[in-house]
Amino acid sequence: MKVKKLLHTRMRVSDLDETIRFYTTVLGLEVIERKVSPRGSQLAFLKVPNSDELIELTSFPPSGPVKVQEDLVHLAFQVENLDATMAVLTAQGVKITDGPTRTSSGSRFIFIDAPDGYEIELIERPADVKIV
């Protein structure tokens, strides 16, 4: 057996509306669908530019608040210009929690936190660096 492709990654969040605002306003993702699951979870599917994979956000208040363990999981997004990205984040009041850091391949990255403490890595890659 071999899977065909990655469709989405699911993340449980405490406040769906707050988290949607973060991903749409700060990162520019687009909500393509909102619905309620058969068990009553609130669901939102977000489209990432230039990607087929979606992010599924879910909120199920009976499970209690989300507590994300430090350094457990993160999402990584490529940005065109890290300096410009940091300027926009600063203007929006978004704290850079780590970086900028340069890798041996010439990429640079920073980390910010999404609601509930999920880490977000923003990476600028040199034009000649290809990751497969």
CORGILIN-V942810 format. One record per backbone hydrogen bond with DSSP energy under -1.0 kcal/mol. NH is the residue of the N-H (numbers start at 1). CO is the residue of the C=O. E is the energy in kcal/mol with one decimal. If there is no record, write none. Layout:
# CORGILIN-V942810
NH/CO/E ; NH/CO/E
This chain:
# CORGILIN-V942810
9/54/-1.7 ; 11/56/-2.7 ; 13/58/-3.0 ; 19/15/-2.3 ; 20/16/-2.7 ; 21/17/-2.4 ; 22/18/-1.9 ; 23/19/-2.4 ; 24/20/-2.6 ; 25/21/-2.8 ; 26/22/-2.1 ; 27/22/-1.1 ; 29/23/-2.5 ; 30/47/-1.9 ; 32/45/-2.8 ; 33/45/-1.1 ; 35/43/-2.0 ; 37/41/-2.8 ; 40/37/-1.7 ; 42/59/-2.7 ; 43/35/-3.1 ; 44/57/-2.3 ; 45/33/-2.8 ; 46/55/-3.0 ; 47/30/-3.3 ; 51/48/-1.3 ; 54/7/-2.6 ; 55/46/-2.1 ; 56/9/-3.1 ; 57/44/-3.2 ; 58/11/-2.2 ; 59/42/-2.3 ; 63/60/-2.7 ; 64/61/-2.2 ; 72/69/-1.5 ; 75/119/-1.9 ; 77/121/-3.0 ; 79/123/-3.3 ; 85/81/-2.2 ; 86/82/-2.7 ; 87/83/-1.9 ; 88/84/-2.1 ; 89/85/-2.6 ; 90/86/-2.5 ; 91/87/-2.2 ; 92/88/-1.7 ; 93/90/-1.3 ; 94/89/-2.8 ; 97/111/-2.3 ; 98/111/-1.1 ; 101/109/-2.2 ; 103/107/-2.9 ; 106/103/-1.5 ; 108/124/-2.6 ; 109/101/-2.2 ; 110/122/-1.8 ; 111/98/-2.2 ; 112/120/-2.4 ; 114/118/-3.5 ; 117/114/-1.9 ; 119/73/-1.0 ; 120/112/-3.0 ; 121/75/-3.3 ; 122/110/-2.4 ; 123/77/-2.7 ; 124/108/-3.2 ; 129/126/-1.9
